[in-house]
Amino acid sequence: MTSAKADQSRLFQQSICYNHPTNWSFSLSWGYSVQIYEKTIAPSLLQVPIQTFREWLPGARPAFMLKTRGPSKDPCEVPHYFYFDSVEDSGRWQQVVTTYVRRFPRRLPHCVVNGTHSADYVEKIIVISPVTRLQTEGSRRECCDVVHVEKENVTTIKIRPCMIYEMIG
């Protein structure tokens, strides 16, 4: 896995951030995928994965060893998916730049909650993260900021350490 070679400690580390002008929520699983939701969703819900698989033994309880949330047909709760495309270790700038691209359209109307905007035009997400590795203990997740949403189909996210009183879940 190319992303693991660039930064093994951050692999599958989840970061959640928001873009307030568009009311979008971002869930970033570093080295794998980014999801954009067209409304503000609490971190406590975003950290629970969407069930994208079936039970091996129907009717068995519990069905899974992890908590999942069921898929939805509500356009406000169905994310836009972007998958890992490339990674670049920019040693000179002490940062790692990963790129995620949309592989298929969502094919749903946009969320009609007041103040939301469609994310259909976004084709690529660039994630900039510091080369600094995560500590092995005490850090559940890093925080992030949406630093740029362009009309040219690209959104940029910057990963950073969470502040002392910042809500992370």
N, C-alpha and C positions, 0 to 999 in steps of 0.2 A: 504494500500500500504506500503510495507516494507521499501522502500527507503524514503518515507515521514517521517516515524518514526525516521530514522537516521539523516535526515537533511532537514526539511521542506522548509527552505528558499532557498535551491538550486534546488528544484524540477523543472524540465523542463527548468532550466537556460541553455542557449546555450553557449558553448565555441567552438572556432574554432582554430585549430592549424595545423601545417605543419611539415612533415618529409622531409627535403630537399634532403637527399641521395636517396630516392625512388621517390621523387616528388609527394607524397601523400598529400591530404587534408583530415583533420578529422573534422567532425561536431558532437559535443557531446551534446546531450540533457540529462542532468544529471537525473538519475533515470528512464530513458526510453530507449534510444537507442544511438548508435554510428554509424556513417556512414563513410566509407573510400572511397574517390574518388581517382582514379589512375592518377590524374594530379593536378597541382596547380590551384585552383579556388578561385577567389576573395571572401572575406567575404560578400560583398554586394549581391552576388548571393547565397552564402550558407545560409544566414539568411532567405531567402525566401523559405518556405516549398514546397516540391514537391506535386503536386496534386495527391492524392491517393484515391480520392472519386469523386462521380458524383454529378451533380446539382440535387437538389430536384425538381426544376421546369425548365425543359429544355427550353432554349431560354431567360430566365429572365436575365436582366442586371441591376446591376452587378450580376454575377453568385454566388459570394461568398462575405462575409463581410471582407475577408482577402485576401491579395495578395498571389497568388500561382504561381508556375512555372510548366509547363506541363511535363509529363514524357518523357524521351528520350530513343532512342534505341542505341545511341552512347555509346560504352563501356567506353569512357573517362568521360561521364556525368552521367552514371548510378552507384550509389554507391553500395558498399558491406554493407549489414545491419547486425548489431549486436544488440541484445536485452538484456535488463536488466535480470540478472540471480540471483545475490546475493549482499548483502551489509554487511559490517563488520565495526563497530565503534571501532577503536583502540584507546581508551581513553588514554592509556599509551603514545602513540606516537602523540597524538593530531591530528589524521587524520581519515578520513573515506575512506574505500577501497570498491569500487563497481566493480563488474565483469559483463561483457557483452559477450554473446556468439552468434556465427553464428547459426541461426536456419535452414537455407537452402542455397544451393550454388547459386551463381549469374547466372550461365549458359550463360555467354557471353565471347567472347575472351577478353584478356587483352588490355588495351589502348596502342596504338602503337605510341604515341607522343614521340619524342626523349627524352631519359633519364628516362622514366617511368618504373616501375616494377609492376608485377602482385601482387595483394593482395589476390589471391585465397588461399594461404596457411595459412593465418591468421584465427584462429579458436576462439580465445579469446582475449578480451581487458580488461586490468585492469586499473582502474582510481583511482588515489590517490588524495584526496582533503583535504585541511586543515579543522579542526573542526571550525575554525573561521567562524562565520555566516556573510552573506552579509548584508550590511547596507540597510535600507529600501528605501532610496532615493539616487539618483545620480549614481548608478552603473547599467549599462545596461547589462554588461556581464563580466565574468571573462576570463582570457586568459589561455592557457595551452601549455605544451611542451611535445613532444613525446620523452620520455627519453630512451626508449628501444624498438627496433624491433628485436625479436629473430627469429632464424630459427626454434625454437620449437613451432611455431604457436601461440605465445603470444606476444602482443604489450602492452607496459605500457605507460600511459599518466599521467602527473602530472598537476593538476589545480593550478593556482596561480593568485594573483592580477595582473591586467594589469599595465604596466609601464606608466609613464606620457605621453609619446609621441607615445605609441604603437597604431597602427592602429587596430581598432576593428570593423570597418564596414563602 
